[in-house]
Amino acid sequence: MAPPILQSVQGSIQDVVPLKTALVSVYDKSNIELLGNIFKKFNVRVMSTGGTAKKLRDLGCKVEDVGDYTQSPEILDGRVKSLHPRVHGGILAARGNRKHEEEMQKHGIVAIDLVVGNLYPFADAVKSGGDFNSCIENIDIGGPCMIRSSAKNSAGACSVTDPAQYESLLQELVTNNGGTTYQFRKTLAVAAFSLTATYDAAISRYFVEQATKESLKGSSPRASTQTGKSEAVPMVTDAVAKPAAGEPKSVTFDCTQILKYGCNPHQNPAFIGGVNGAAMPFKILNGTPGYVNLLDAINSWQLVFELQRATGLPASASFKHVSPAGAALGVPLTEEEAQVFEVVGKELTPAAWAYVRARNADPLCSFGDFAALSCEVDVATAKILKIEVSDGIIAPSYSPDALAILKEKKNGAFVILEANPNFETPKEEYRTIGGVGFVQRRNYALFREDRLQEIVTKNNYFPPAIINDLILNSITIKYTQSNSVGYSRGGMMVGVGAGQQSRVDCVKLAGRKVQTFLLRSHPKVMNLKFKRTVKRQQRVNARVRYIEGDFTDIEKKQWEQLFDMVPSPLTEQEKTTHLKKTNDVSVSSDAFFPFRDSIDYASKIGVKYVAQPGGSVADQDVIEACDEYGMAMAFTKLRLFHH
C-alpha cells in the first residue's frame, strides 16, 4: 500500500518578508563584495562558515559562525557543518504557524530569511580528470540541502544561488524597504531547484559511468593497502551504461539562449542550451539564429567536420530543412564548372572551391541555405557567400577581413557561428516525441576508405578520386533524413534524395537532380541570353525550368521575358545525347538496395560506382545487375539511417 501523500503545513504567506537573518555558504566567492554591502546597508544578521565567514568579516560585516549558533563544531574534515536542526529548522519553519514558532522558541531557533549558497564544483573535478576519490569529495551535501530547504519554503525564505543574482537582490530590497516579495522568492526557487537538479543529474551520470567501466573491466576501485587511497579506474571511452527496465535516465539542458520561436511561430517558448552542464559547441558571432537555422548548423557542421577528417580535404555543405542540398570537397574547378557556377574571374581558394561546389550541387534548393565549412573562412569564400541568398554559416574560424565582409550581409543580420572543433560530443542523444523519451548512442561511426574494401562485383577497382567521392556520398547521407541516397561526381554531391518511404523513389528523386545538374553544362543552357537586369537567382531558376521544360502557357510567357533572345526548347534527344557523355557518377545508399531496380535506374545517369551496406536477401540480384552494367560495388556493412 502506497504511503499517504503529505499534507501542506499551515502558515501564512507574507507578500513582503523583511530580511533580518541570512545564512551564507558559498564556494564561488565572486561578487561577494556586493553581497557584503547589501548586508551592511540593511543591517542583516549573517551566519556563515569557514572561508566565507572570514571574507565577509574582512568586508566589515558582523558574522556569526554557524558552529557558535548551533553549538556544534565542524566535524569530519568539514564534511558536516550546516547539517543541524537549528539551521534547517530556521530555514524550513512555516511563518505564522503557531506550533512551529513555539518549537523554534523552545529550541533557540532563529528564522533564516535568506540562504546564499553555491556548490562545490563537481563537474569541474570530473572534467579535470580527477580520480574517483577526488571527484566524490567535490560532491556538496550541505549546500544542496540548504538550497532545497530555502527553495521549498519560498513562502518565507529566499534562496540565492548565483553571484549574478546579487544585483537583483539589492534592487528587490531597495524597492521593498529591506524585504523580499513572494513572487521574487518563487522566481529564485525555480533557479534553485534547477541548479540542484542539474547538479544531482551530473553526479548520477558520473556514478553510472563509473559502474559501467568497472563492470566492463571486471573490477572496482581498490584501496591501496599502503596508501589507503583508491586507485584510479581506467577510462573506457566508448563505455555507455545500459539501463535496467524502469531505471530513470537523467538529462538536463541549460537555457543558454532564448529563441524567437521553435519550428513555427506558434511554437513558443523555445530555447537552446548546453546538455548536462556542458558548454555549447559553438559561439554566435553575429545575427540571431532561429530554431531551424540551428538544426541545420549543427548537422552541417558535423557533416563537414567528418568529411575533412576522412579525406584530409576542406569540406563544405549547404543545408536546408535539416538535410543537405549539397556537400563538397575543396577540389579545383574546371573551366567549364567555373562558367556553369558563374565564378569565372573570381579569386578561388580550396575553401572557396568547397563552398562553390556545395552551393551548386542543387542551387535551386540551396536558396536561403545555411552553409558550413570545415576550415577557416577566408576572404575569397566570404566574397562568394556575400552574393548568395543564404541565412548563415558555421565554421571553426574566420579571417578578420572575411568576418567583416560577412557581418555586412543581410543588413547585418547574417548569422555567423564559430564552431568548436575540439568539442566532445556527448555519447548519448536524447529526444522526446509525443510524451515518449528516446535515448540512443550517437552515430559515432566515421566512414573512411576501409569501408570500401569489400568490392563484390567483377569490376573490383575504385580509382582514388572515386574513393573520395564515395566517402563524400556516404558521410553526406549519414546526415540526410532517411531513406536517403546520394550521387557524387568530381568531389561534389550532384543529387541528394531524402525522406522517401521507397528506396527506388529516393534513387529516382536524387537521380532527377543529377540529370538537372549534368544538363546545366549543355551548350544550349550555358549560352542562354539573359537580359542584364536578370538577377543571379533568377538565372539559376530559369535554367532549371528550361531543362525541365514543362511550362504552363502563362508561366512560359513570364519566363520568356527574362531573355534578350528567346531560346529554342531543349529536346529530349538533346538531353539524352548529352547525358550519355557521363559515366563517372558514384552512388551511396544509407541502407541496402532491396531490389535491382535502383541499379537499373542509376545506370541511366552515368553511375559506375556504388557503395551500400549490403545484407538484403536480393544482394545477389543487385550484384548481377551491377555486373551487367560494368559497375563496381562495395558492401560497407554500415547502415546510416538518420531520423
N, C-alpha and C positions, 0 to 999 in steps of 0.2 A: 504494500500500500504506500502510495506516494506521501511524503511528509506534507503537512499543511503549508500553504503559502503565508509568509509573514505579513501581518497587517501593518498599516502605517502607524507610526508613533505620533500621537497628537502633540502639537506645539503650535506656535504662532509664527507665521511668515511675516517678518518685518520687511517692508519695501526697502528702507534705508537702515543699515546696521552700522553704528559708529565703530570705527576702527580703534580699539583700545589695546589689544594684545596681539602680537604677531609671533609666529614660530618660523624661524628661518634656518634652513639646512640646504646649502647649495654646493654642488661640485664645481659648476661653471660660475665663477665669480665676476664675469664680465658685467659692466654697467652697475656694479654694486654701489658705486658712489651715489648714483641717483637714488637707489633704494635707501641708503643711509640718510640722505637729505629728506626723503619722504618721512622717515621715522622721526627725525628731529623736528621737522616742520609741524607734524601733527601729534607730537609728544606721545609716541606709541611705545608701550612696554614691549621689549624684544627679548625673546628666549632663543638661544641658539647653542651650537656645539662647535668644538674644535676650531679649525681654521676660519670658519665663517664668523664665529663669535669674535675672534681676535681681529679680523679685518673690520668688522663693524665698530668695535671699540676704537680702533685706530682712526676711524672716521668720526669719532666723537659721539657715538650712540651709547646709551645706557643699556647694557646687555646682561642678562641673567643666564648663567649656564643651565642647560636643561637638567644636568645632573644635580645641581643645587635645588632646582624646583622639584624634581621627583624624589630627591634624597636617595638617589640610586646612581652610583658611578657608572661610567662607561666600562664595559667588560668584554672579554673575549676578543682582544685586539681591536676594539671598536666595532665589532660586529653587532653589538647590542648597545644602542644609545637612546633612541627615542621610543623604543617599543615598551611603553609603560602606560598603565591605566590613567595616570594623571595627565599624560599627553593626549592620548586618544579620547579620553573622556571629555577633555576640554574642547576637542575638535568636533566630536560627534553628538554632544549634548543638544537635545532639541530645545531651541529657545522658546520660553513661555510655558514649558512643561513643568508643572509644579514638582512632580516626583523627581525629574532629572535635576532640578535646581536644588532640591533637598539633599539628594545624593552627592551633588557637587560640593555643597557646603560641608557635608559630613566628612568627605574625603579630602578637603582642601584643594579642590579642582578649580582652576581658573578657565573661564570661557576663552577660547582662542578664536579670534575673528578672522585671522589671515594666516594662511600657510604659504610660504615661499619656498619652493623646492625644485631642484632638478636632479638628475640621476647620474650615477656612475656610468662612464662611457663603455658599456658592454660591447656595443657593435664595433667601436674603435679597437678594443682589445682583441676581438676576433680578427678584424681586418689586418691588424699588425702582425698576425701570425703567432700570437702567444700560445703557450701550451695550455692544456685543459685546466690546470690549477689556476694559472694567472687569469684565464678568462672567467672562471666561476667566481673568483674573488671580486671581479668587477660587476657582479650581479647585485644590484641595490635591493635591499629588503625594506629598510625603514622608510626610505624615500617614497616608493610607490604606496606604502601603507598610509603615510601622512597625506599624500596627494589624493588617493582614493577616498580617504575619510573626509577631507575637506570638500571634495567634489560631490560626494554623496550628500553632505549636509549643507548644500549650497543655499538652503533656506536661511542659514545664519552665518555660514563661514565662506570665506573667499579663498580660491586656490590659484596661485600664480606660479606658472611652471616654466616660464621663458623670460630671460632678461629683456627681450623685446617688448614684453608686456608692462614693464615698469612705467613707461611713459603714459600708457593708458590708465594705469592705476592712479598715477598722480592726477591726471585730468579728472578722473572719477571722484577722487577725494576732494579736489578743489571745488568741483561743481556741487557736491553734496555735503559741504561743510564737514569734511572729515569722515564721511560714511560711504558705504558701497550699496548700490541698488540690487534688488533681486535679479533683474534682467542681466546686469553686469556679471553677477556671480554665476548665473546659469551659463552665460556665454563662456566664461573661463572654465566652468566644469566640463563643457564639451571638449575644450582643448586638453584638459587634464586627463579625461578618460581616453581620448585618442592617443595621448602620449603613453599612458600605461599599457594600452592595448598593443601599440607598436613595439614597445619595449619587451613585453612578455612574449609577443609573437617571435621576435628575434631570438630570444632565449630558447623558446620551444624548437625553432628550426635548428638552432645550433646543437641542441641535445639529440634531435632526431638524426642529424648528420653524423654526430659522434657515434651514436649507437649503430648506424649503418656501417660506418667504417670499421668499427670493432667487429661487427658481425662478419663483414667480408674478409677481414684479416684473421678472424678466428681468435681474437684476443681482446683484452680490455686494458685500460690504463693500469700500469703496475707500479706499486710503490717500491722505490729502491730501498733495500734494507740498510744501505749505508747512509743515504742522504735523507730518507724519509720523503723525498719529493717524487711526484708522479712523473713517469716518463711520457714524453710527447707521443701522441698517436700519429703514425704516418698518414700523410694526406693521400686519399684516393680520389683524384679529381673528378672522375665520372660517377662517383657513388651518388645514387639518389634513393631515398628511402621509399619502400613500397608500403603504404599504409594498410593496416588491417581494416576490415569492414567496420564501419561505424566510427572510425577514428577521424577526428576533425583535422582539417588542413588549414593552417593559418597563412594569410597573406594580407598585407596592408599596403595602401597607396598613400603616399604623402602628397597632399594637394600643392603642387608646385606653381601651377598657373591656371587661372580660370579662363575658359574658352567662351567665345561668344554664344555658341550653341553646339550641339552634337552633330549627327549626320544631317539633320533637318532643323529648320529654325524653331520648331515647336518642341524639340528635344532639349529641354533645359531642366536642371543645371548640367553643365559639362565642365570637366577639368582634366588636366593631365598631372601625373605625379610619379615620382620615383617608386620603385617596387621594394617593399620591405626595408625602407630606410636608406636604400642605395641612392647615389647621385643619378641625375639624368644622363643619358648617353649623348646628349647634345646641348649646345647653348644657342639661344636665339640672339643673333647679331643685328637683325633688322626685321621690321614688319610684324604683323600679328597673325600667326598661323591659325588656321581653322582645324577642326577635328579630322576632316578627310585629308587635308594637307599633311597632317602629322602621320596619319596612317601610311600615306604614300611615301613620306620622307623616311620613316623607319624601315619599311620594307625595301625601298630602293637603295638605302644605304647598306643594308645587309647584303643585298644582291651584288653591288659593285665592289664592296669590301671583299667578298668571297671570290669574285672574278679576278681581282688583282692578285689575291693570294694563290689562286690556282694556276694563273697564266703568267704572272710577272709583268703584265702589261697594264697601263692605265685603263680604267673601265668607266663607262657612263651608262645611265639609264634614264628613260623618260617614262614617268608613271602617270596613270590616270585611273582613278577609282580602284586603287589597291591592286592593280595589275600593270605590268609593263607594256606600254605601247611599243617601246623599243629598248634595246640594250646593245652595247657595242664595246669593242676594244680599240685602243689607240693605235690603229693600223693606218698607214698613209693612204690618202685618197688618190685614185687615178684621175687623169684629166677629165674623163667622161663623168665620173662621180662628182667632181667639183662643179661641173657645169649643171648636172641634174640637181644638185643640192644648193645651187645658187651661191657658191662661196668662191668663185673664181676671183683671183686677185687679192683675197683676204689673207692676212697672216694666220698661219695654222701651226699649231704645236701638237705633240702627242695628246695632251688633254683636250685640245680643240677637235682633233680628229675623232676622238672617242665620243664627244658630245654631238658633233655634227652627224656622225653615223647613227647614234641612238635616236636623235630627234627625227632623222629622215627615214627611219625604218617604216614608219606609218605617220607621216606628218599631218594627215587629216585627224587621226586620233590623238596626236600629241598636242593639239591646240589646247592651250590652258593647262599644260602639264606641270608636274613637279619633277625637277631634274636632280640627278645625283651624280657625283664624280668621286672616284676613289683616291684622287691625288689633289694637290693644291690647284685651285682655280687661278689661272694666270690671266693676263690682260687679253690675250688672243681669244681665250674662251669666253671671258666676260663680254667682249665686244660682239661675239656671236649670240650669246644669250640675250643681250640687250635688245636685239631686233626681233626676237621671237616672242610670241604671246605665251607667257609662262607665269605660273603663280609663285614659284620659288625654287630654291636649290639647297641641297645639303652636301657638304664636302668637309674634309678634315682640316682645311686651311684655305686662306685667300691671300694673295699678294695685296699689299696696301692699295695699289692703283686699281686692281681688279675689284676690290671691295668697294672702293669709291664709285666705280662705274655702276656696279650693281645696285648700290644704295639709291641711285638716281632713277632706277627703273620703276615704272608704275607710280610716278609722282612720290617716290619714297616708300611705297607700300610693299615692294617686292620682298618676299620672305627669304631671309638668309640664315641658314642654320649651320653651326660648326659642330661636326661630329667628333666624338672622342674615339680615335682608333684603338685606344688601349682599354676601352670599356669592356668589362667582363659580363657578358650577357648571362642572366640567371639560367640555371639548368632546367627549370620548370616554367611552363607557360600556363596562365590561368585565364579563364573567361567565364561569364555567366550568360545563359540564354534561357529565357522563359522561366527563371527561378531555379535552374539547374546549374550547378558549378562543374566546370570541366577543368581537369588538370592533366597535362601531358608533358613528357620530356621534350625539350626543344629539339627541332630537327637539326642536330649538330653535324650531320654527315656532310663533309666537304667533297664535292665532285672533282676529282683530279684525273690525270691521264690513266692512272692504274685501273679506273673503272671501265676503260675501253680495251682491255687486254683480251677479253673472251670474244673474238670475232668468229661468228658461227656460219658464215657464208663462204662460198667458193672464192669470191673476191675478198681477200683477207688483209688488205692493206689500207691504212689511213695515212695520207700524206700529213706532214707536220702542221700545215695550215688548217687542214680539216680537223685535226685533233683539237686545236684551239676553238674551231667553230662548234664542235660537238660539246666541248666543255662549256662554252658560252651558252649554247642551247639549253643544256641540262640545268645549269645554275639559274638561268632565266625562268624556266618553267617551275623550278623549285619555289619561286616567289610569285607564281601566276595562279589565279583561282582555278581549281580543278573542275572538270577534266581539262588538261592543258596539253597542247602540242606546240612546238616551236620550230621554225625553219631559220637557218642562218646561211650566210654566204659572205665570204671576204671579210670576216671579222665583225659582222653585224647581224642582228636579227632582221629578217626580211618578212616575217609573218609570225604573229603570236595569236593563238586561239585559246580563249579562256572560258571556263564555266559552262561547258556544254555537257549535257547528260549522255550523249552518244559520242564515242571516241571518233568515229568516222566523220560525224558532223563537225567535230573540233578540227580534224585534219582538213576538211574542206573549207571551213571558215578561215583558218590560217592560210590555207592554200590560195584562196582568192586574194588575200593580202599580198602573197608572194607574187602572183600574176600582176597585180597592180604595180608593185614595186619594180618588177622587171620591165614592164611596159613603159615606165616613166623614162627609160633610156631609148625608147623607139624614136627614130629621127623625126617623125611627124609630131610627136609630143614635145621633143626638145626644141622644135622650131616654131612653136605656136607664136603668133604675132600679137602680143598683148598691147593694149593701149598703155601709154606711160602712166596714166592715173591709177592703174590697177595695182592694188597693194599685194604684198608678198603672200599673205594667207589666201587672198582671193585667187591668186595664180595657182597655189597648191590645190585648192578645192576644184578649180576649173579643170586642171589637168586630170584629176581623178575622175571627174564627171565625163570628160572626153574619152577616157579609157573605158569607162563603164558603158557610156553611150545610150543608156535607157532613159532619155529625157521625156518629159511630157511636152506637149506643144508650147504651153505657156513658159515652162522652165527653159526650153531651148531658146526662145526669143530673148529671155533675160540673159542667158549665157552668151549668146552671140554679141551682146552689147559690150563685152569685155575686150573685143578684138578689133584691131585695125583691118585685118583681113580674116573673114570667117573661114575656118579650116574645113576641108572635106572630112567626112567621117573616117574613123579608124576601123577598117573592116575586120571581120573575124579571121579572114585568111591572112591579113597582115599581122594580126596578133599571134596567130598560130605559128607563122613563119619566124617571127622574132623570138618567141618563147623556145623554139626548138634549138636556138643557139646556146642555150644554157644547160649544162649538165653537171654542175658542181655545187648543188644545193644540198645541205645537210638537214636532217630532221631528228628531233628527240621527242620522246613521249614520256609523260610523268608516270604512266603505268603501261602494262603490256598491251600489245595490239591483239584484240580477241579474234580478229578475222584478217584475211589477206586484203580486204577491200581498201584499207588505209594505204597499203603499199601500192596497190593498183592506181589509186588516185595520185599518190605522191610522185609516181613515175611520169605523170603528165606535166609536171612543173620542174623537171630537171633534177629531181632528188637522186643522188647516187650514194649517199652515206647515211646510215641510220644508227641511232642509239636508243635502246629501250630496255626496261628491266627484264623482260622475258618471264616465263612462268605460266603462260597460257597453255591450255590443252591443244590450242591450234598453233603452237610455236613452229612445228614442222611445216605447216602450210605457209606460214609467214616467211620462213627461211627459203622455201622453194620459190615463193613469189619474188623475193629479193634476188635469188639466183637467176630467175628468168629475165630480170631487168638489169642484171650485171651490177647490182648494188652490194656494198659492203655493210654488214650489220653486226653490231656488238650487243651482247646481253650484259647490262650493267649490274644486274642483281640488286638494284636500288630503286624502290618506288618513291616518288616525290610528290605525293598529294599535298595540296595546300588549300585549307578551308578556313 
